[in-house]
Amino acid sequence: MVNRRGRIFYAQVTIRPSDGMVGIEPLDRRITYRSAKAGEIIDHWVHDRGDPQEGPGRDQLALDFDT
């Protein structure tokens, strides 16, 4: 999730950070930004599928209703 000049949108990081900038690909085609400062990334998710034999990956939410 990126906050670029007050506009909040979802994007996928395409290029690793260098000099405080990251390359991004917005999920909404109306967004034309292709880079963002590292400080403009306001939230992120790690999508590691993992081994299917090990159970759910890190990107799958496991809820505990007992708490």
N, C-alpha and C positions, 0 to 999 in steps of 0.2 A: 504494500500500500504506500503510495507516494503522495506527499503534499507539496506540489510545485506551484508557488506563487498563489497559495490559497485554494488551488484546485486539487481536490483529493480524488485519486483514481487508483485502480489496480493495474499492476504491470509485472512483467516477468523480467528479471535481470538477465541480460544477454552477455555482458562483458563485466568481468571482475573489476573491483575498484582500482583506480590508478589516479594519483594526484587528487583524491577526494571525490572523484566522479565515477558513476557507474553507468553503463549502457543499459537502456531499458526498452522493452517492447510493450506498450500499453495494450491492455486487453480490449479497451474500447477504441474502435477505429477512428472515432472523432477526435481523439487526443493525438496531437502531433509531436509532443515532446519525445525525444529519443535518448536523452541523458538526464541525470539528476545528481545533485550533490548527495554525498553519503548521509548528511544530516537531514535531507528531505525524505528519506525513507523512514516512515513513521511506524511501520509494522512489517513483519516478514514471517513467512512459513517455510520450514524446511520440508522438502518433498523427497523423502528417502523411501523407496518402495520396499527395500529390505528383501530378505529371503522369504518366499511364501510359506516355507516349511517352519519358519520361526514365529508365525502369527502376524498380527497387525503391524504395519510399518509405523514410523514416527509421525507420518502425516494423517493417520487415522485417529480420530478422537475416541478415547475410552472414557466413558462416564462412570462415576461411582455414585450410586444413588443412596448409599448407606450413610453418607456424611451429612 
